Amino acid sequence: MAKKQKSADDLIAVILKGIDEVKGQEVQLLDLRKIENSVCEYFIICSGTSNTHVNAINGTVQKMASKQLKEHPWHVEGEQNAEWILLDFINVVVHIFQKKTREFYDLESLWGDAKITSIS
C-alpha cells in the first residue's frame, strides 16, 4: 500500500508541475481519501483563461505524466469544447476549467468535506 501512495504522490507532483508550467490558475488539491464512497483519492482542480489555455494545460499535464512516469489517463473528457477537460488517472482526477464553467459547477463546495489545499 505504501508503494501505491508514493505513486499517487509522484503523479500529483508531476501534474502540479505541468499545470504550473503553462500558468494554470487557482490550483486546488482536494484529498478525498476520508470521504466514504468517493470516486477517487484526489481531485486536482485548476482554471485556464480560454479554450487554448485549457487545452495547453491538458496537453502539458498529459505529456509530462507520460514522459516522467509512463502514466496515461484512463479516460479523457471534454477536449473538443475545452470548457472543462477531465483527466482520469484512476486515483487522481484532474479538472481543468474555464473560469465561468468552474464557478457554475463549484466542485470545491460540492466536495466540501474534502481536505482542500490551495497551490500557489
Phi and psi restraints in degrees (range 20) as a CNS / XPLOR table:
assign (resid 1 and name C) (resid 2 and name N)
       (resid 2 and name CA) (resid 2 and name C) 1.0 -61.7 20.0 2
assign (resid 2 and name N) (resid 2 and name CA)
       (resid 2 and name C) (resid 3 and name N) 1.0 -36.4 20.0 2
assign (resid 2 and name C) (resid 3 and name N)
       (resid 3 and name CA) (resid 3 and name C) 1.0 -64.3 20.0 2
assign (resid 3 and name N) (resid 3 and name CA)
       (resid 3 and name C) (resid 4 and name N) 1.0 -40.9 20.0 2
assign (resid 3 and name C) (resid 4 and name N)
       (resid 4 and name CA) (resid 4 and name C) 1.0 -60.4 20.0 2
assign (resid 4 and name N) (resid 4 and name CA)
       (resid 4 and name C) (resid 5 and name N) 1.0 -43.9 20.0 2
assign (resid 4 and name C) (resid 5 and name N)
       (resid 5 and name CA) (resid 5 and name C) 1.0 -63.9 20.0 2
assign (resid 5 and name N) (resid 5 and name CA)
       (resid 5 and name C) (resid 6 and name N) 1.0 -41.9 20.0 2
assign (resid 5 and name C) (resid 6 and name N)
       (resid 6 and name CA) (resid 6 and name C) 1.0 -59.7 20.0 2
assign (resid 6 and name N) (resid 6 and name CA)
       (resid 6 and name C) (resid 7 and name N) 1.0 -41.5 20.0 2
assign (resid 6 and name C) (resid 7 and name N)
       (resid 7 and name CA) (resid 7 and name C) 1.0 -62.0 20.0 2
assign (resid 7 and name N) (resid 7 and name CA)
       (resid 7 and name C) (resid 8 and name N) 1.0 -43.1 20.0 2
assign (resid 7 and name C) (resid 8 and name N)
       (resid 8 and name CA) (resid 8 and name C) 1.0 -63.7 20.0 2
assign (resid 8 and name N) (resid 8 and name CA)
       (resid 8 and name C) (resid 9 and name N) 1.0 -42.0 20.0 2
assign (resid 8 and name C) (resid 9 and name N)
       (resid 9 and name CA) (resid 9 and name C) 1.0 -61.5 20.0 2
assign (resid 9 and name N) (resid 9 and name CA)
       (resid 9 and name C) (resid 10 and name N) 1.0 -43.4 20.0 2
assign (resid 9 and name C) (resid 10 and name N)
       (resid 10 and name CA) (resid 10 and name C) 1.0 -63.1 20.0 2
assign (resid 10 and name N) (resid 10 and name CA)
       (resid 10 and name C) (resid 11 and name N) 1.0 -44.7 20.0 2
assign (resid 10 and name C) (resid 11 and name N)
       (resid 11 and name CA) (resid 11 and name C) 1.0 -63.1 20.0 2
assign (resid 11 and name N) (resid 11 and name CA)
       (resid 11 and name C) (resid 12 and name N) 1.0 -44.4 20.0 2
assign (resid 11 and name C) (resid 12 and name N)
       (resid 12 and name CA) (resid 12 and name C) 1.0 -59.7 20.0 2
assign (resid 12 and name N) (resid 12 and name CA)
       (resid 12 and name C) (resid 13 and name N) 1.0 -44.0 20.0 2
assign (resid 12 and name C) (resid 13 and name N)
       (resid 13 and name CA) (resid 13 and name C) 1.0 -60.7 20.0 2
assign (resid 13 and name N) (resid 13 and name CA)
       (resid 13 and name C) (resid 14 and name N) 1.0 -43.4 20.0 2
assign (resid 13 and name C) (resid 14 and name N)
       (resid 14 and name CA) (resid 14 and name C) 1.0 -67.9 20.0 2
assign (resid 14 and name N) (resid 14 and name CA)
       (resid 14 and name C) (resid 15 and name N) 1.0 -41.9 20.0 2
assign (resid 14 and name C) (resid 15 and name N)
       (resid 15 and name CA) (resid 15 and name C) 1.0 -61.7 20.0 2
assign (resid 15 and name N) (resid 15 and name CA)
       (resid 15 and name C) (resid 16 and name N) 1.0 -46.0 20.0 2
assign (resid 15 and name C) (resid 16 and name N)
       (resid 16 and name CA) (resid 16 and name C) 1.0 -63.5 20.0 2
assign (resid 16 and name N) (resid 16 and name CA)
       (resid 16 and name C) (resid 17 and name N) 1.0 -37.5 20.0 2
assign (resid 16 and name C) (resid 17 and name N)
       (resid 17 and name CA) (resid 17 and name C) 1.0 -65.2 20.0 2
assign (resid 17 and name N) (resid 17 and name CA)
       (resid 17 and name C) (resid 18 and name N) 1.0 -41.1 20.0 2
assign (resid 17 and name C) (resid 18 and name N)
       (resid 18 and name CA) (resid 18 and name C) 1.0 -63.4 20.0 2
assign (resid 18 and name N) (resid 18 and name CA)
       (resid 18 and name C) (resid 19 and name N) 1.0 -42.8 20.0 2
assign (resid 18 and name C) (resid 19 and name N)
       (resid 19 and name CA) (resid 19 and name C) 1.0 -62.5 20.0 2
assign (resid 19 and name N) (resid 19 and name CA)
       (resid 19 and name C) (resid 20 and name N) 1.0 -44.5 20.0 2
assign (resid 19 and name C) (resid 20 and name N)
       (resid 20 and name CA) (resid 20 and name C) 1.0 -64.1 20.0 2
assign (resid 20 and name N) (resid 20 and name CA)
       (resid 20 and name C) (resid 21 and name N) 1.0 -36.4 20.0 2
assign (resid 20 and name C) (resid 21 and name N)
       (resid 21 and name CA) (resid 21 and name C) 1.0 -61.1 20.0 2
assign (resid 21 and name N) (resid 21 and name CA)
       (resid 21 and name C) (resid 22 and name N) 1.0 -32.8 20.0 2
assign (resid 21 and name C) (resid 22 and name N)
       (resid 22 and name CA) (resid 22 and name C) 1.0 -110.4 20.0 2
assign (resid 22 and name N) (resid 22 and name CA)
       (resid 22 and name C) (resid 23 and name N) 1.0 23.3 20.0 2
assign (resid 22 and name C) (resid 23 and name N)
       (resid 23 and name CA) (resid 23 and name C) 1.0 59.9 20.0 2
assign (resid 23 and name N) (resid 23 and name CA)
       (resid 23 and name C) (resid 24 and name N) 1.0 43.9 20.0 2
assign (resid 23 and name C) (resid 24 and name N)
       (resid 24 and name CA) (resid 24 and name C) 1.0 -61.5 20.0 2
assign (resid 24 and name N) (resid 24 and name CA)
       (resid 24 and name C) (resid 25 and name N) 1.0 148.5 20.0 2
assign (resid 24 and name C) (resid 25 and name N)
       (resid 25 and name CA) (resid 25 and name C) 1.0 -112.4 20.0 2
assign (resid 25 and name N) (resid 25 and name CA)
       (resid 25 and name C) (resid 26 and name N) 1.0 158.2 20.0 2
assign (resid 25 and name C) (resid 26 and name N)
       (resid 26 and name CA) (resid 26 and name C) 1.0 47.9 20.0 2
assign (resid 26 and name N) (resid 26 and name CA)
       (resid 26 and name C) (resid 27 and name N) 1.0 55.7 20.0 2
assign (resid 26 and name C) (resid 27 and name N)
       (resid 27 and name CA) (resid 27 and name C) 1.0 -80.7 20.0 2
assign (resid 27 and name N) (resid 27 and name CA)
       (resid 27 and name C) (resid 28 and name N) 1.0 130.0 20.0 2
assign (resid 27 and name C) (resid 28 and name N)
       (resid 28 and name CA) (resid 28 and name C) 1.0 -132.9 20.0 2
assign (resid 28 and name N) (resid 28 and name CA)
       (resid 28 and name C) (resid 29 and name N) 1.0 141.1 20.0 2
assign (resid 28 and name C) (resid 29 and name N)
       (resid 29 and name CA) (resid 29 and name C) 1.0 -111.1 20.0 2
assign (resid 29 and name N) (resid 29 and name CA)
       (resid 29 and name C) (resid 30 and name N) 1.0 120.5 20.0 2
assign (resid 29 and name C) (resid 30 and name N)
       (resid 30 and name CA) (resid 30 and name C) 1.0 -106.2 20.0 2
assign (resid 30 and name N) (resid 30 and name CA)
       (resid 30 and name C) (resid 31 and name N) 1.0 121.1 20.0 2
assign (resid 30 and name C) (resid 31 and name N)
       (resid 31 and name CA) (resid 31 and name C) 1.0 -92.1 20.0 2
assign (resid 31 and name N) (resid 31 and name CA)
       (resid 31 and name C) (resid 32 and name N) 1.0 110.1 20.0 2
assign (resid 31 and name C) (resid 32 and name N)
       (resid 32 and name CA) (resid 32 and name C) 1.0 -101.6 20.0 2
assign (resid 32 and name N) (resid 32 and name CA)
       (resid 32 and name C) (resid 33 and name N) 1.0 5.7 20.0 2
assign (resid 32 and name C) (resid 33 and name N)
       (resid 33 and name CA) (resid 33 and name C) 1.0 -61.4 20.0 2
assign (resid 33 and name N) (resid 33 and name CA)
       (resid 33 and name C) (resid 34 and name N) 1.0 -28.4 20.0 2
assign (resid 33 and name C) (resid 34 and name N)
       (resid 34 and name CA) (resid 34 and name C) 1.0 -94.8 20.0 2
assign (resid 34 and name N) (resid 34 and name CA)
       (resid 34 and name C) (resid 35 and name N) 1.0 6.1 20.0 2
assign (resid 34 and name C) (resid 35 and name N)
       (resid 35 and name CA) (resid 35 and name C) 1.0 -97.4 20.0 2
assign (resid 35 and name N) (resid 35 and name CA)
       (resid 35 and name C) (resid 36 and name N) 1.0 122.0 20.0 2
assign (resid 35 and name C) (resid 36 and name N)
       (resid 36 and name CA) (resid 36 and name C) 1.0 -63.4 20.0 2
assign (resid 36 and name N) (resid 36 and name CA)
       (resid 36 and name C) (resid 37 and name N) 1.0 137.1 20.0 2
assign (resid 36 and name C) (resid 37 and name N)
       (resid 37 and name CA) (resid 37 and name C) 1.0 62.7 20.0 2
assign (resid 37 and name N) (resid 37 and name CA)
       (resid 37 and name C) (resid 38 and name N) 1.0 26.6 20.0 2
assign (resid 37 and name C) (resid 38 and name N)
       (resid 38 and name CA) (resid 38 and name C) 1.0 -71.9 20.0 2
assign (resid 38 and name N) (resid 38 and name CA)
       (resid 38 and name C) (resid 39 and name N) 1.0 156.9 20.0 2
assign (resid 38 and name C) (resid 39 and name N)
       (resid 39 and name CA) (resid 39 and name C) 1.0 -78.7 20.0 2
assign (resid 39 and name N) (resid 39 and name CA)
       (resid 39 and name C) (resid 40 and name N) 1.0 -18.2 20.0 2
assign (resid 39 and name C) (resid 40 and name N)
       (resid 40 and name CA) (resid 40 and name C) 1.0 -161.2 20.0 2
assign (resid 40 and name N) (resid 40 and name CA)
       (resid 40 and name C) (resid 41 and name N) 1.0 -174.4 20.0 2
assign (resid 40 and name C) (resid 41 and name N)
       (resid 41 and name CA) (resid 41 and name C) 1.0 -89.3 20.0 2
assign (resid 41 and name N) (resid 41 and name CA)
       (resid 41 and name C) (resid 42 and name N) 1.0 -34.7 20.0 2
assign (resid 41 and name C) (resid 42 and name N)
       (resid 42 and name CA) (resid 42 and name C) 1.0 -140.8 20.0 2
assign (resid 42 and name N) (resid 42 and name CA)
       (resid 42 and name C) (resid 43 and name N) 1.0 144.3 20.0 2
assign (resid 42 and name C) (resid 43 and name N)
       (resid 43 and name CA) (resid 43 and name C) 1.0 -111.0 20.0 2
assign (resid 43 and name N) (resid 43 and name CA)
       (resid 43 and name C) (resid 44 and name N) 1.0 139.6 20.0 2
assign (resid 43 and name C) (resid 44 and name N)
       (resid 44 and name CA) (resid 44 and name C) 1.0 -117.7 20.0 2
assign (resid 44 and name N) (resid 44 and name CA)
       (resid 44 and name C) (resid 45 and name N) 1.0 124.3 20.0 2
assign (resid 44 and name C) (resid 45 and name N)
       (resid 45 and name CA) (resid 45 and name C) 1.0 -120.6 20.0 2
assign (resid 45 and name N) (resid 45 and name CA)
       (resid 45 and name C) (resid 46 and name N) 1.0 134.1 20.0 2
assign (resid 45 and name C) (resid 46 and name N)
       (resid 46 and name CA) (resid 46 and name C) 1.0 -148.1 20.0 2
assign (resid 46 and name N) (resid 46 and name CA)
       (resid 46 and name C) (resid 47 and name N) 1.0 169.6 20.0 2
assign (resid 46 and name C) (resid 47 and name N)
       (resid 47 and name CA) (resid 47 and name C) 1.0 -122.5 20.0 2
assign (resid 47 and name N) (resid 47 and name CA)
       (resid 47 and name C) (resid 48 and name N) 1.0 148.5 20.0 2
assign (resid 47 and name C) (resid 48 and name N)
       (resid 48 and name CA) (resid 48 and name C) 1.0 -120.9 20.0 2
assign (resid 48 and name N) (resid 48 and name CA)
       (resid 48 and name C) (resid 49 and name N) 1.0 162.1 20.0 2
assign (resid 48 and name C) (resid 49 and name N)
       (resid 49 and name CA) (resid 49 and name C) 1.0 -90.3 20.0 2
assign (resid 49 and name N) (resid 49 and name CA)
       (resid 49 and name C) (resid 50 and name N) 1.0 -12.8 20.0 2
assign (resid 49 and name C) (resid 50 and name N)
       (resid 50 and name CA) (resid 50 and name C) 1.0 -161.0 20.0 2
assign (resid 50 and name N) (resid 50 and name CA)
       (resid 50 and name C) (resid 51 and name N) 1.0 174.1 20.0 2
assign (resid 50 and name C) (resid 51 and name N)
       (resid 51 and name CA) (resid 51 and name C) 1.0 -57.8 20.0 2
assign (resid 51 and name N) (resid 51 and name CA)
       (resid 51 and name C) (resid 52 and name N) 1.0 -42.6 20.0 2
assign (resid 51 and name C) (resid 52 and name N)
       (resid 52 and name CA) (resid 52 and name C) 1.0 -63.0 20.0 2
assign (resid 52 and name N) (resid 52 and name CA)
       (resid 52 and name C) (resid 53 and name N) 1.0 -43.4 20.0 2
assign (resid 52 and name C) (resid 53 and name N)
       (resid 53 and name CA) (resid 53 and name C) 1.0 -66.4 20.0 2
assign (resid 53 and name N) (resid 53 and name CA)
       (resid 53 and name C) (resid 54 and name N) 1.0 -44.1 20.0 2
assign (resid 53 and name C) (resid 54 and name N)
       (resid 54 and name CA) (resid 54 and name C) 1.0 -59.9 20.0 2
assign (resid 54 and name N) (resid 54 and name CA)
       (resid 54 and name C) (resid 55 and name N) 1.0 -44.0 20.0 2
assign (resid 54 and name C) (resid 55 and name N)
       (resid 55 and name CA) (resid 55 and name C) 1.0 -64.1 20.0 2
assign (resid 55 and name N) (resid 55 and name CA)
       (resid 55 and name C) (resid 56 and name N) 1.0 -37.2 20.0 2
assign (resid 55 and name C) (resid 56 and name N)
       (resid 56 and name CA) (resid 56 and name C) 1.0 -65.3 20.0 2
assign (resid 56 and name N) (resid 56 and name CA)
       (resid 56 and name C) (resid 57 and name N) 1.0 -42.4 20.0 2
assign (resid 56 and name C) (resid 57 and name N)
       (resid 57 and name CA) (resid 57 and name C) 1.0 -61.6 20.0 2
assign (resid 57 and name N) (resid 57 and name CA)
       (resid 57 and name C) (resid 58 and name N) 1.0 -47.7 20.0 2
assign (resid 57 and name C) (resid 58 and name N)
       (resid 58 and name CA) (resid 58 and name C) 1.0 -55.2 20.0 2
assign (resid 58 and name N) (resid 58 and name CA)
       (resid 58 and name C) (resid 59 and name N) 1.0 -51.6 20.0 2
assign (resid 58 and name C) (resid 59 and name N)
       (resid 59 and name CA) (resid 59 and name C) 1.0 -62.2 20.0 2
assign (resid 59 and name N) (resid 59 and name CA)
       (resid 59 and name C) (resid 60 and name N) 1.0 -42.2 20.0 2
assign (resid 59 and name C) (resid 60 and name N)
       (resid 60 and name CA) (resid 60 and name C) 1.0 -67.3 20.0 2
assign (resid 60 and name N) (resid 60 and name CA)
       (resid 60 and name C) (resid 61 and name N) 1.0 -43.8 20.0 2
assign (resid 60 and name C) (resid 61 and name N)
       (resid 61 and name CA) (resid 61 and name C) 1.0 -61.1 20.0 2
assign (resid 61 and name N) (resid 61 and name CA)
       (resid 61 and name C) (resid 62 and name N) 1.0 -46.8 20.0 2
assign (resid 61 and name C) (resid 62 and name N)
       (resid 62 and name CA) (resid 62 and name C) 1.0 -64.0 20.0 2
assign (resid 62 and name N) (resid 62 and name CA)
       (resid 62 and name C) (resid 63 and name N) 1.0 -42.5 20.0 2
assign (resid 62 and name C) (resid 63 and name N)
       (resid 63 and name CA) (resid 63 and name C) 1.0 -64.4 20.0 2
assign (resid 63 and name N) (resid 63 and name CA)
       (resid 63 and name C) (resid 64 and name N) 1.0 -44.1 20.0 2
assign (resid 63 and name C) (resid 64 and name N)
       (resid 64 and name CA) (resid 64 and name C) 1.0 -68.6 20.0 2
assign (resid 64 and name N) (resid 64 and name CA)
       (resid 64 and name C) (resid 65 and name N) 1.0 -39.9 20.0 2
assign (resid 64 and name C) (resid 65 and name N)
       (resid 65 and name CA) (resid 65 and name C) 1.0 -64.0 20.0 2
assign (resid 65 and name N) (resid 65 and name CA)
       (resid 65 and name C) (resid 66 and name N) 1.0 -38.7 20.0 2
assign (resid 65 and name C) (resid 66 and name N)
       (resid 66 and name CA) (resid 66 and name C) 1.0 -68.4 20.0 2
assign (resid 66 and name N) (resid 66 and name CA)
       (resid 66 and name C) (resid 67 and name N) 1.0 -49.1 20.0 2
assign (resid 66 and name C) (resid 67 and name N)
       (resid 67 and name CA) (resid 67 and name C) 1.0 -67.3 20.0 2
assign (resid 67 and name N) (resid 67 and name CA)
       (resid 67 and name C) (resid 68 and name N) 1.0 -46.3 20.0 2
assign (resid 67 and name C) (resid 68 and name N)
       (resid 68 and name CA) (resid 68 and name C) 1.0 -85.3 20.0 2
assign (resid 68 and name N) (resid 68 and name CA)
       (resid 68 and name C) (resid 69 and name N) 1.0 -31.2 20.0 2
assign (resid 68 and name C) (resid 69 and name N)
       (resid 69 and name CA) (resid 69 and name C) 1.0 -124.4 20.0 2
assign (resid 69 and name N) (resid 69 and name CA)
       (resid 69 and name C) (resid 70 and name N) 1.0 -3.7 20.0 2
assign (resid 69 and name C) (resid 70 and name N)
       (resid 70 and name CA) (resid 70 and name C) 1.0 59.0 20.0 2
assign (resid 70 and name N) (resid 70 and name CA)
       (resid 70 and name C) (resid 71 and name N) 1.0 33.5 20.0 2
assign (resid 70 and name C) (resid 71 and name N)
       (resid 71 and name CA) (resid 71 and name C) 1.0 -105.3 20.0 2
assign (resid 71 and name N) (resid 71 and name CA)
       (resid 71 and name C) (resid 72 and name N) 1.0 139.2 20.0 2
assign (resid 71 and name C) (resid 72 and name N)
       (resid 72 and name CA) (resid 72 and name C) 1.0 -131.5 20.0 2
assign (resid 72 and name N) (resid 72 and name CA)
       (resid 72 and name C) (resid 73 and name N) 1.0 144.3 20.0 2
assign (resid 72 and name C) (resid 73 and name N)
       (resid 73 and name CA) (resid 73 and name C) 1.0 -63.4 20.0 2
assign (resid 73 and name N) (resid 73 and name CA)
       (resid 73 and name C) (resid 74 and name N) 1.0 141.6 20.0 2
assign (resid 73 and name C) (resid 74 and name N)
       (resid 74 and name CA) (resid 74 and name C) 1.0 -69.4 20.0 2
assign (resid 74 and name N) (resid 74 and name CA)
       (resid 74 and name C) (resid 75 and name N) 1.0 -33.8 20.0 2
assign (resid 74 and name C) (resid 75 and name N)
       (resid 75 and name CA) (resid 75 and name C) 1.0 -149.5 20.0 2
assign (resid 75 and name N) (resid 75 and name CA)
       (resid 75 and name C) (resid 76 and name N) 1.0 142.6 20.0 2
assign (resid 75 and name C) (resid 76 and name N)
       (resid 76 and name CA) (resid 76 and name C) 1.0 -127.4 20.0 2
assign (resid 76 and name N) (resid 76 and name CA)
       (resid 76 and name C) (resid 77 and name N) 1.0 135.5 20.0 2
assign (resid 76 and name C) (resid 77 and name N)
       (resid 77 and name CA) (resid 77 and name C) 1.0 -132.2 20.0 2
assign (resid 77 and name N) (resid 77 and name CA)
       (resid 77 and name C) (resid 78 and name N) 1.0 140.5 20.0 2
assign (resid 77 and name C) (resid 78 and name N)
       (resid 78 and name CA) (resid 78 and name C) 1.0 93.3 20.0 2
assign (resid 78 and name N) (resid 78 and name CA)
       (resid 78 and name C) (resid 79 and name N) 1.0 10.4 20.0 2
assign (resid 78 and name C) (resid 79 and name N)
       (resid 79 and name CA) (resid 79 and name C) 1.0 -68.2 20.0 2
assign (resid 79 and name N) (resid 79 and name CA)
       (resid 79 and name C) (resid 80 and name N) 1.0 -26.4 20.0 2
assign (resid 79 and name C) (resid 80 and name N)
       (resid 80 and name CA) (resid 80 and name C) 1.0 -68.0 20.0 2
assign (resid 80 and name N) (resid 80 and name CA)
       (resid 80 and name C) (resid 81 and name N) 1.0 -44.7 20.0 2
assign (resid 80 and name C) (resid 81 and name N)
       (resid 81 and name CA) (resid 81 and name C) 1.0 -99.5 20.0 2
assign (resid 81 and name N) (resid 81 and name CA)
       (resid 81 and name C) (resid 82 and name N) 1.0 -17.9 20.0 2
assign (resid 81 and name C) (resid 82 and name N)
       (resid 82 and name CA) (resid 82 and name C) 1.0 56.4 20.0 2
assign (resid 82 and name N) (resid 82 and name CA)
       (resid 82 and name C) (resid 83 and name N) 1.0 31.6 20.0 2
assign (resid 82 and name C) (resid 83 and name N)
       (resid 83 and name CA) (resid 83 and name C) 1.0 -88.6 20.0 2
assign (resid 83 and name N) (resid 83 and name CA)
       (resid 83 and name C) (resid 84 and name N) 1.0 -30.5 20.0 2
assign (resid 83 and name C) (resid 84 and name N)
       (resid 84 and name CA) (resid 84 and name C) 1.0 -152.6 20.0 2
assign (resid 84 and name N) (resid 84 and name CA)
       (resid 84 and name C) (resid 85 and name N) 1.0 111.3 20.0 2
assign (resid 84 and name C) (resid 85 and name N)
       (resid 85 and name CA) (resid 85 and name C) 1.0 -107.4 20.0 2
assign (resid 85 and name N) (resid 85 and name CA)
       (resid 85 and name C) (resid 86 and name N) 1.0 131.8 20.0 2
assign (resid 85 and name C) (resid 86 and name N)
       (resid 86 and name CA) (resid 86 and name C) 1.0 -113.0 20.0 2
assign (resid 86 and name N) (resid 86 and name CA)
       (resid 86 and name C) (resid 87 and name N) 1.0 127.5 20.0 2
assign (resid 86 and name C) (resid 87 and name N)
       (resid 87 and name CA) (resid 87 and name C) 1.0 -113.9 20.0 2
assign (resid 87 and name N) (resid 87 and name CA)
       (resid 87 and name C) (resid 88 and name N) 1.0 114.8 20.0 2
assign (resid 87 and name C) (resid 88 and name N)
       (resid 88 and name CA) (resid 88 and name C) 1.0 -101.5 20.0 2
assign (resid 88 and name N) (resid 88 and name CA)
       (resid 88 and name C) (resid 89 and name N) 1.0 104.1 20.0 2
assign (resid 88 and name C) (resid 89 and name N)
       (resid 89 and name CA) (resid 89 and name C) 1.0 -97.5 20.0 2
assign (resid 89 and name N) (resid 89 and name CA)
       (resid 89 and name C) (resid 90 and name N) 1.0 25.8 20.0 2
assign (resid 89 and name C) (resid 90 and name N)
       (resid 90 and name CA) (resid 90 and name C) 1.0 73.2 20.0 2
assign (resid 90 and name N) (resid 90 and name CA)
       (resid 90 and name C) (resid 91 and name N) 1.0 -74.5 20.0 2
assign (resid 90 and name C) (resid 91 and name N)
       (resid 91 and name CA) (resid 91 and name C) 1.0 -84.6 20.0 2
assign (resid 91 and name N) (resid 91 and name CA)
       (resid 91 and name C) (resid 92 and name N) 1.0 -18.9 20.0 2
assign (resid 91 and name C) (resid 92 and name N)
       (resid 92 and name CA) (resid 92 and name C) 1.0 -126.2 20.0 2
assign (resid 92 and name N) (resid 92 and name CA)
       (resid 92 and name C) (resid 93 and name N) 1.0 123.8 20.0 2
assign (resid 92 and name C) (resid 93 and name N)
       (resid 93 and name CA) (resid 93 and name C) 1.0 -116.3 20.0 2
assign (resid 93 and name N) (resid 93 and name CA)
       (resid 93 and name C) (resid 94 and name N) 1.0 127.6 20.0 2
assign (resid 93 and name C) (resid 94 and name N)
       (resid 94 and name CA) (resid 94 and name C) 1.0 -104.2 20.0 2
assign (resid 94 and name N) (resid 94 and name CA)
       (resid 94 and name C) (resid 95 and name N) 1.0 129.1 20.0 2
assign (resid 94 and name C) (resid 95 and name N)
       (resid 95 and name CA) (resid 95 and name C) 1.0 -114.5 20.0 2
assign (resid 95 and name N) (resid 95 and name CA)
       (resid 95 and name C) (resid 96 and name N) 1.0 119.3 20.0 2
assign (resid 95 and name C) (resid 96 and name N)
       (resid 96 and name CA) (resid 96 and name C) 1.0 -115.1 20.0 2
assign (resid 96 and name N) (resid 96 and name CA)
       (resid 96 and name C) (resid 97 and name N) 1.0 112.2 20.0 2
assign (resid 96 and name C) (resid 97 and name N)
       (resid 97 and name CA) (resid 97 and name C) 1.0 -113.2 20.0 2
assign (resid 97 and name N) (resid 97 and name CA)
       (resid 97 and name C) (resid 98 and name N) 1.0 154.1 20.0 2
assign (resid 97 and name C) (resid 98 and name N)
       (resid 98 and name CA) (resid 98 and name C) 1.0 -81.9 20.0 2
assign (resid 98 and name N) (resid 98 and name CA)
       (resid 98 and name C) (resid 99 and name N) 1.0 151.8 20.0 2
assign (resid 98 and name C) (resid 99 and name N)
       (resid 99 and name CA) (resid 99 and name C) 1.0 -53.4 20.0 2
assign (resid 99 and name N) (resid 99 and name CA)
       (resid 99 and name C) (resid 100 and name N) 1.0 -48.0 20.0 2
assign (resid 99 and name C) (resid 100 and name N)
       (resid 100 and name CA) (resid 100 and name C) 1.0 -62.3 20.0 2
assign (resid 100 and name N) (resid 100 and name CA)
       (resid 100 and name C) (resid 101 and name N) 1.0 -42.1 20.0 2
assign (resid 100 and name C) (resid 101 and name N)
       (resid 101 and name CA) (resid 101 and name C) 1.0 -68.2 20.0 2
assign (resid 101 and name N) (resid 101 and name CA)
       (resid 101 and name C) (resid 102 and name N) 1.0 -39.0 20.0 2
assign (resid 101 and name C) (resid 102 and name N)
       (resid 102 and name CA) (resid 102 and name C) 1.0 -63.0 20.0 2
assign (resid 102 and name N) (resid 102 and name CA)
       (resid 102 and name C) (resid 103 and name N) 1.0 -43.5 20.0 2
assign (resid 102 and name C) (resid 103 and name N)
       (resid 103 and name CA) (resid 103 and name C) 1.0 -63.1 20.0 2
assign (resid 103 and name N) (resid 103 and name CA)
       (resid 103 and name C) (resid 104 and name N) 1.0 -37.5 20.0 2
assign (resid 103 and name C) (resid 104 and name N)
       (resid 104 and name CA) (resid 104 and name C) 1.0 -65.1 20.0 2
assign (resid 104 and name N) (resid 104 and name CA)
       (resid 104 and name C) (resid 105 and name N) 1.0 -48.6 20.0 2
assign (resid 104 and name C) (resid 105 and name N)
       (resid 105 and name CA) (resid 105 and name C) 1.0 -81.1 20.0 2
assign (resid 105 and name N) (resid 105 and name CA)
       (resid 105 and name C) (resid 106 and name N) 1.0 -28.6 20.0 2
assign (resid 105 and name C) (resid 106 and name N)
       (resid 106 and name CA) (resid 106 and name C) 1.0 43.9 20.0 2
assign (resid 106 and name N) (resid 106 and name CA)
       (resid 106 and name C) (resid 107 and name N) 1.0 57.0 20.0 2
assign (resid 106 and name C) (resid 107 and name N)
       (resid 107 and name CA) (resid 107 and name C) 1.0 -59.5 20.0 2
assign (resid 107 and name N) (resid 107 and name CA)
       (resid 107 and name C) (resid 108 and name N) 1.0 -31.7 20.0 2
assign (resid 107 and name C) (resid 108 and name N)
       (resid 108 and name CA) (resid 108 and name C) 1.0 -61.0 20.0 2
assign (resid 108 and name N) (resid 108 and name CA)
       (resid 108 and name C) (resid 109 and name N) 1.0 -38.7 20.0 2
assign (resid 108 and name C) (resid 109 and name N)
       (resid 109 and name CA) (resid 109 and name C) 1.0 -76.1 20.0 2
assign (resid 109 and name N) (resid 109 and name CA)
       (resid 109 and name C) (resid 110 and name N) 1.0 -37.6 20.0 2
assign (resid 109 and name C) (resid 110 and name N)
       (resid 110 and name CA) (resid 110 and name C) 1.0 -60.3 20.0 2
assign (resid 110 and name N) (resid 110 and name CA)
       (resid 110 and name C) (resid 111 and name N) 1.0 -37.6 20.0 2
assign (resid 110 and name C) (resid 111 and name N)
       (resid 111 and name CA) (resid 111 and name C) 1.0 -106.7 20.0 2
assign (resid 111 and name N) (resid 111 and name CA)
       (resid 111 and name C) (resid 112 and name N) 1.0 44.8 20.0 2
assign (resid 111 and name C) (resid 112 and name N)
       (resid 112 and name CA) (resid 112 and name C) 1.0 -60.7 20.0 2
assign (resid 112 and name N) (resid 112 and name CA)
       (resid 112 and name C) (resid 113 and name N) 1.0 -21.4 20.0 2
assign (resid 112 and name C) (resid 113 and name N)
       (resid 113 and name CA) (resid 113 and name C) 1.0 -78.8 20.0 2
assign (resid 113 and name N) (resid 113 and name CA)
       (resid 113 and name C) (resid 114 and name N) 1.0 -10.3 20.0 2
assign (resid 113 and name C) (resid 114 and name N)
       (resid 114 and name CA) (resid 114 and name C) 1.0 -73.1 20.0 2
assign (resid 114 and name N) (resid 114 and name CA)
       (resid 114 and name C) (resid 115 and name N) 1.0 153.2 20.0 2
assign (resid 114 and name C) (resid 115 and name N)
       (resid 115 and name CA) (resid 115 and name C) 1.0 -79.2 20.0 2
assign (resid 115 and name N) (resid 115 and name CA)
       (resid 115 and name C) (resid 116 and name N) 1.0 119.4 20.0 2
assign (resid 115 and name C) (resid 116 and name N)
       (resid 116 and name CA) (resid 116 and name C) 1.0 -108.5 20.0 2
assign (resid 116 and name N) (resid 116 and name CA)
       (resid 116 and name C) (resid 117 and name N) 1.0 127.1 20.0 2
assign (resid 116 and name C) (resid 117 and name N)
       (resid 117 and name CA) (resid 117 and name C) 1.0 -117.8 20.0 2
assign (resid 117 and name N) (resid 117 and name CA)
       (resid 117 and name C) (resid 118 and name N) 1.0 121.6 20.0 2
assign (resid 117 and name C) (resid 118 and name N)
       (resid 118 and name CA) (resid 118 and name C) 1.0 -82.4 20.0 2
assign (resid 118 and name N) (resid 118 and name CA)
       (resid 118 and name C) (resid 119 and name N) 1.0 133.2 20.0 2
assign (resid 118 and name C) (resid 119 and name N)
       (resid 119 and name CA) (resid 119 and name C) 1.0 -105.5 20.0 2
assign (resid 119 and name N) (resid 119 and name CA)
       (resid 119 and name C) (resid 120 and name N) 1.0 124.2 20.0 2
